[in-house]
Amino acid sequence: MSTRLAACAEYCPDSTGVYRLYRDGRIIHVGMAAGAATLRSEVLAHAAGEYGTATQAADQVDWEVAPDGSFAYRRFLSLYAAAVYLASGGVRDEAGPSSSKRHSLSAAA
């Protein structure tokens, strides 16, 4: 089990929503907790290696609590795509900030 990611999971809420896993400041996974899964249970599953070693190596997680995980997941993916587009030299209009509760946590080394 990744103790770094497991330490982050302790702060994740027991509710549905979406999350992003990072390694060395780069997004490596965008996931969703829906149905019986919670943000905490999903991040713990990644820490345990249930989804493979790539996500088990994450050292940071951020999340958004959302009653409709599917909608929030699609929005997270679109924000990521927009960031990649901008980083490649593209231009787009700025969207307003989300009114949702977003959280970010880096694991202690």
N, C-alpha and C positions, 0 to 999 in steps of 0.2 A: 504494500500500500504506500502511496506517495504521502508522506507525512506533511509535506508542504501544502499540498492541495487539501488534504484532510483537515488541516488547521483552518484553511479558508472556509471549508464547508460548515464548520461550527457556527459561523456568523450568518450563513444563508438561512432564510426563513423557511418554515414548513408550510409553504404555499405554492401555488402554481405560478408560472411565469416563464421568462426566457433568461438565458445566461450566455456569457461569452467566456471562453477560457483563453488565456494568454500564456505564452512562453517567451521570456526575454522581450516583453513589450509588444509582441506580435500576436494577432488573433490566430488561434489554431483550431477553434471550434465554436460554432454557434449552436446552442441546444435549447430544447424546450422541455418544460416539466408540465405535464397535463394529466388529467385523470387522477389516478391514485398517486402518481409521482409528485414529489415536491422538489423545489430548488435544492434543498439540502440533500435529499436522497439521490438526486441525479449527480451532483458534484461528488458525493461520497462514492457513487458507482464508478465515476471516472478515476477517482483517487485509488480505488481498489483494482483498477485495470480492467474492469468489466467491458469497457469499450475500446480497449487496446492500449498499447504503450505510448502512442503519440499524445493522447490527451492526458494520460497518467502523468506525463512530465510537465503539465501546466504549473505555473507558479503564481498566477493571478486569476481572479474571477470577478466579473461584475454581473449584476442581475437586475431584472426589473420584475416586480410583482405584477401579475396581470391575471384577471379572471378568465380571459380568453387567450390562452397560450399561443394558439395558432396565429391570431392577428398580430400579437407582439413579436412572434418569431419572424413573420414576413416583414415586419417593419425593421427589425434588427438587421435582417439580411439586406434590405434595401439601403439602410444607412451604411452598411459595410461596403456594398457595391458602389455607393456614391463616393465614399472615402477613397476607394481604390481608383475610381475614375478621376477624382481630383488629383490624386498622387501621380497619376500618369499624365497630367497636364491638361485634363479636361476642365470645363467650367460648367457650373450649374448654379441655379438660384439657391440662396440660403433658406432652409426651412426653419420654422420657429422651434424653440426648445420644447421638449416633451414636458407635459405636466405630471408625468408618472414619477414614481419613487425609484430612482436608480441608485445603485450602490456599487462600489468598487472596493476591492480588498486585495492587497498584495501579501503573499506569504512571507513570513520572516525567513531569512536564509539560515 
